[in-house]
Amino acid sequence: MPKPKSAGKKEKSPFLPGRPISLKTLGDYLDLSPATISLVLNNAPGVRSIPQETRDRVLAAAKKFDYRPSFYARSLRRKQTFSVGVLVPEISDGYSMLVMDGIEEVLLEEGYFYLTASHRRKADLIEEYPRLLMDRSVEGFIAIDTALQHSLPLPVVAVANHKKIEGVNSIILDHHRAAELALHHLYLLGHRHIAFMRGQTFSSDSEDRWKSFTSVAKKLGLEIHPELTVQLEVNVSSPELGYPVVQRLLAQKRTFTALVSFNDIAAIGAIRAFRDHGIRVPEDVSVVGFDDIQGAAYHNPSLTTIRQPLHAMGTTAARMLLQRIRGGADVPDLTAIVPELIIRESTCPPNSRRLAKK
């Protein structure tokens, strides 16, 4: 409400050296109560009762004197910090980047800030970082491909978590469906001699994905040969991941016409290893990736892959976490996301000359 205005009173700037601009100083400048100014600046439900001319004056003055509402005052008033913690193995890898892109989209819309901690899969950091983030008063966590071992005192939503933990809501890919899509595609092309790349033991998806591939292969009558199965071990987020294991695979001198890679990054490294040995992709060996990272469509050849809707998984995780923070309706303990087969240039029917060598 307007304050009584004395006759002939001149407007004075609320700015004094060393003095912060506050609601009170803006109120003195505009002859308005701090409550009125707060309603306008926060676009609160009761703002429509304030004349448009008054609202325009408030916004103009806030802009003129670069007034920003106190985040800490808002936090104390609402008993919220409007911030969450995000745990990732490594920020720069394609998988995490796409998930975080979805998370950021929702949090920005909802006026939340996020603090990211990259633990590089070190057990001590996975244990310590949540405590450090709680010291900074985050309201909850989103964990991306992070091997959580126990519950936390705040709401947690985990992307790619296959371990049941109290208080943790998990978003996972339907790996059985992913295996069906990949192997049926190769089977229908005519591939029967397929090499497989298993994920690192520390990756959250490795065990479930491998079980799914072995189950689907058995149903199709495809034999998985130990000598045509390679194990990823190193913790890197570059094509270097797949290059050396495929070199070792080729050293076995076993005939195969297709390779199912654990992820797209490893598939790109595998393709380079094939080329260095004079093996063409897909003419000699077909390659199927996993994830559909941003570079998959632009690699040469473009990569046939199983698309995880990583951006959507990120938006889903953020919405679920905010729902839990706000005490909304029950959030499901487990949400399964359906994958999609993206067929590009890295797969084709098997080369009859390679089959003749079998």
C-alpha positions in Angstrom: 0.0 0.0 0.0 1.3 3.6 -0.7 2.8 5.4 2.3 1.7 8.9 3.1 3.6 11.4 0.9 4.5 14.8 2.3 3.9 17.8 0.1 6.8 18.9 -2.0 8.9 15.9 -1.1 11.7 15.3 -3.7 12.7 11.8 -4.8 16.1 10.8 -3.5 18.3 8.0 -4.7 18.2 5.0 -2.3 21.9 4.3 -3.1 24.5 5.3 -0.6 28.1 4.1 -0.8 28.5 0.8 1.1 24.8 0.5 1.7 23.0 -2.4 0.0 19.8 -1.8 -1.9 17.0 -3.4 0.1 13.2 -3.6 -0.1 13.1 -0.8 2.5 15.3 1.5 0.6 13.4 0.9 -2.6 10.2 1.5 -0.6 11.5 4.8 0.7 12.4 5.8 -2.8 9.0 4.9 -4.3 6.9 5.7 -1.2 5.6 2.2 -1.3 5.6 -0.5 1.4 8.2 -3.2 1.2 5.3 -5.7 1.0 4.0 -4.1 -2.1 7.4 -4.2 -3.8 8.0 -7.8 -2.8 4.6 -8.8 -4.3 5.6 -7.1 -7.6 9.2 -8.4 -7.8 8.1 -12.0 -7.0 5.1 -11.9 -9.2 3.1 -13.2 -6.2 -0.5 -14.3 -6.5 -1.8 -11.0 -5.1 0.0 -8.8 -7.5 -3.0 -8.2 -9.8 -4.6 -6.1 -7.1 -1.8 -3.6 -7.6 -2.3 -1.0 -10.3 -0.2 -1.6 -13.5 1.3 1.9 -13.2 2.6 1.0 -9.7 4.0 -2.3 -10.9 5.8 -0.6 -13.8 7.4 1.9 -11.3 8.6 -0.9 -9.1 10.2 -2.8 -12.0 11.8 0.3 -13.4 13.3 1.3 -10.0 14.6 -2.3 -9.5 16.3 -2.2 -12.9 17.6 1.3 -12.4 19.3 0.5 -9.1 20.2 -3.2 -10.0 18.2 -4.5 -7.1 18.2 -8.3 -6.7 16.2 -10.1 -4.0 18.3 -11.7 -1.3 18.7 -15.4 -2.0 19.5 -16.1 1.6 16.5 -14.2 2.9 14.3 -16.1 0.5 15.8 -19.3 1.6 15.3 -18.6 5.3 11.8 -17.4 4.7 10.8 -20.6 2.8 13.2 -22.9 4.6 14.6 -23.9 1.2 17.8 -23.3 -0.7 16.5 -24.1 -4.2 19.5 -26.1 -5.0 20.2 -29.8 -5.6 23.4 -31.9 -5.9 24.2 -33.9 -9.0 26.7 -36.8 -8.8 28.4 -37.9 -12.0 31.4 -40.2 -12.8 32.7 -37.6 -15.3 31.1 -34.4 -16.6 32.6 -34.5 -20.0 31.5 -38.0 -21.2 28.6 -38.1 -23.7 26.3 -40.1 -21.6 26.4 -37.8 -18.6 26.3 -34.6 -20.7 23.0 -35.6 -22.3 21.4 -36.6 -19.0 22.6 -33.4 -17.4 21.2 -31.4 -20.3 17.8 -32.7 -19.4 18.3 -32.1 -15.7 19.4 -28.5 -16.3 16.4 -27.8 -18.5 13.9 -28.7 -15.8 15.8 -27.1 -12.9 16.2 -23.8 -14.8 12.4 -23.8 -15.5 11.7 -24.4 -11.8 14.2 -21.8 -10.5 16.6 -24.3 -9.0 20.4 -24.2 -9.0 22.5 -27.4 -9.1 26.0 -28.2 -7.8 27.8 -30.9 -9.7 30.4 -33.3 -8.3 32.5 -35.6 -10.5 33.7 -38.6 -8.5 35.5 -40.5 -11.3 34.1 -43.7 -9.7 36.3 -43.4 -6.7 34.5 -45.0 -3.7 35.8 -42.5 -1.2 34.5 -39.6 -3.3 31.2 -41.2 -3.8 30.9 -41.4 0.0 32.3 -37.9 0.7 30.7 -35.7 -2.0 27.1 -36.1 -0.7 28.3 -34.9 2.7 30.0 -31.9 1.2 27.0 -31.0 -0.8 24.7 -31.4 2.2 27.0 -29.0 4.0 26.0 -26.6 1.3 22.3 -27.2 2.0 21.2 -28.9 -1.1 17.7 -30.3 -0.9 18.2 -33.5 -2.7 20.4 -35.5 -5.1 20.4 -36.8 -8.7 23.0 -39.6 -9.1 24.0 -40.5 -12.7 25.6 -43.9 -13.2 26.9 -43.7 -9.6 27.4 -46.8 -7.5 25.5 -45.7 -4.4 25.9 -48.1 -1.5 23.4 -46.8 1.0 20.5 -44.4 1.6 21.0 -40.7 2.2 19.1 -38.4 4.6 17.7 -36.4 1.6 15.6 -37.4 -1.5 17.6 -39.2 -4.2 16.8 -40.0 -7.8 19.3 -42.2 -9.5 19.8 -42.7 -13.3 21.1 -46.2 -14.2 20.8 -47.6 -10.7 20.0 -51.3 -10.5 20.5 -51.7 -6.7 17.4 -51.3 -4.5 18.2 -48.7 -1.8 15.7 -47.2 0.6 14.9 -43.6 -0.3 16.3 -43.9 -3.8 14.0 -43.7 -6.8 15.7 -45.3 -9.9 15.4 -44.6 -13.6 16.8 -47.4 -15.7 16.7 -48.5 -19.3 14.8 -51.6 -20.3 17.9 -53.6 -21.2 16.1 -56.7 -22.2 14.3 -54.8 -24.8 17.5 -53.1 -25.9 19.2 -56.6 -26.4 16.2 -57.8 -28.4 16.4 -54.8 -30.7 20.2 -55.1 -31.3 20.3 -58.9 -31.7 17.2 -59.2 -33.8 18.5 -56.5 -36.1 21.8 -58.4 -36.7 20.0 -61.8 -36.9 17.6 -60.6 -39.6 20.6 -59.2 -41.6 22.0 -62.8 -41.5 24.7 -62.5 -38.8 25.3 -65.6 -36.7 28.9 -65.1 -35.6 28.8 -62.1 -33.3 31.5 -60.7 -31.0 30.5 -59.0 -27.8 32.0 -56.2 -25.7 31.1 -56.3 -22.0 31.1 -53.2 -19.9 33.4 -52.4 -17.0 32.5 -54.0 -13.7 32.1 -50.5 -12.1 29.5 -49.4 -14.6 26.0 -49.5 -13.2 24.5 -51.0 -16.4 27.1 -53.7 -17.1 25.7 -56.7 -15.3 22.0 -56.2 -16.2 22.9 -55.4 -19.9 25.1 -58.5 -20.2 22.4 -60.8 -18.7 19.9 -59.4 -21.1 22.1 -60.0 -24.1 22.9 -63.6 -23.1 19.2 -64.3 -22.5 18.1 -62.9 -25.9 21.0 -64.7 -27.7 19.9 -68.0 -26.2 16.3 -67.5 -27.4 17.6 -66.7 -30.9 20.0 -69.7 -30.9 23.0 -67.5 -31.1 26.0 -68.9 -29.3 28.2 -66.5 -27.4 31.8 -67.7 -27.6 34.2 -66.8 -24.8 36.9 -66.1 -27.3 34.7 -63.6 -29.1 33.8 -61.8 -25.9 36.0 -58.9 -24.7 35.9 -57.1 -21.3 36.3 -53.4 -21.0 38.4 -52.5 -18.0 39.9 -49.0 -18.2 38.0 -45.9 -16.9 38.2 -43.5 -19.8 35.6 -41.6 -21.7 37.2 -41.6 -25.2 37.4 -44.0 -28.1 40.6 -45.3 -26.5 38.1 -47.4 -24.4 37.3 -49.8 -27.3 40.5 -49.7 -29.4 42.8 -52.0 -27.4 40.2 -54.7 -26.6 39.3 -55.0 -30.3 43.0 -55.3 -31.1 43.2 -58.2 -28.7 40.0 -59.7 -30.2 41.6 -59.6 -33.7 44.7 -61.3 -32.3 42.6 -64.4 -31.6 42.2 -64.7 -35.4 38.6 -65.9 -35.0 36.0 -65.2 -37.6 33.1 -63.0 -36.8 30.9 -60.7 -38.9 29.5 -58.3 -36.3 30.4 -56.7 -33.0 28.0 -55.5 -30.3 29.7 -52.7 -28.4 29.0 -51.7 -24.8 28.6 -48.1 -25.7 29.1 -45.7 -28.6 32.4 -44.3 -27.5 33.9 -47.9 -27.4 32.3 -48.6 -30.8 34.1 -45.7 -32.3 37.4 -46.9 -30.9 36.5 -50.4 -32.2 35.9 -49.1 -35.8 39.3 -47.5 -35.7 41.0 -50.7 -34.6 39.2 -52.6 -37.5 40.4 -50.0 -40.0 44.0 -50.2 -38.8 43.8 -54.0 -39.5 42.4 -53.4 -43.0 38.9 -54.5 -42.0 36.0 -52.4 -43.4 32.9 -51.4 -41.4 30.3 -52.4 -42.3 31.4 -54.3 -45.4 33.5 -56.8 -43.4 32.2 -56.4 -39.9 29.0 -54.7 -38.7 29.1 -52.7 -35.5 26.2 -51.8 -33.2 26.7 -49.2 -30.5 24.7 -48.2 -27.4 23.5 -44.8 -26.1 23.2 -42.7 -29.3 25.5 -40.0 -28.1 25.6 -36.7 -30.1 28.5 -37.8 -32.3 27.1 -41.2 -33.2 25.2 -39.8 -36.3 28.2 -37.9 -37.6 30.9 -40.6 -37.3 32.1 -42.2 -40.5 30.3 -44.6 -40.9 27.4 -43.2 -38.9 26.7 -45.6 -36.1 23.8 -48.0 -35.8 23.0 -47.9 -32.1 20.5 -48.5 -29.3 19.2 -45.1 -28.4 18.8 -44.4 -24.7 16.6 -41.2 -24.4 19.2 -39.7 -22.2 17.8 -36.1 -22.3 14.4 -37.5 -21.4 15.9 -39.5 -18.6 17.4 -36.3 -17.2 14.2 -34.4 -17.3 12.3 -37.3 -15.7 14.9 -37.5 -12.9 14.7 -33.7 -12.2 10.9 -33.7 -12.1 10.8 -36.8 -9.9 13.3 -35.2 -7.5 11.4 -31.9 -7.2 8.2 -33.9 -6.7 9.8 -35.6 -3.8 11.3 -32.4 -2.4 7.9 -30.7 -2.5 6.2 -33.7 -0.9 3.9 -34.4 -3.8 2.2 -37.6 -4.9 4.1 -40.9 -4.5 7.0 -41.3 -6.9 7.6 -44.9 -8.2 10.6 -46.7 -6.8 11.6 -47.9 -10.3 10.9 -46.3 -13.7 11.9 -48.3 -16.8 12.6 -46.3 -20.0 12.0 -47.9 -23.4 15.0 -47.9 -25.8 14.9 -47.4 -29.6 17.0 -49.0 -32.4 18.6 -46.4 -34.7 19.8 -48.0 -37.9 22.5 -46.1 -39.7 25.6 -47.0 -41.8 27.6 -49.3 -39.6 25.6 -52.5 -40.1 24.8 -54.5 -43.2 24.4 -58.2 -44.2 27.5 -60.3 -43.5 30.3 -60.6 -46.1 30.1 -64.0 -47.7 33.9 -64.2 -48.2 34.4 -63.8 -44.4 31.9 -66.5 -43.8 33.7 -68.8 -46.2 36.7 -68.6 -44.0 34.8 -70.1 -41.0 
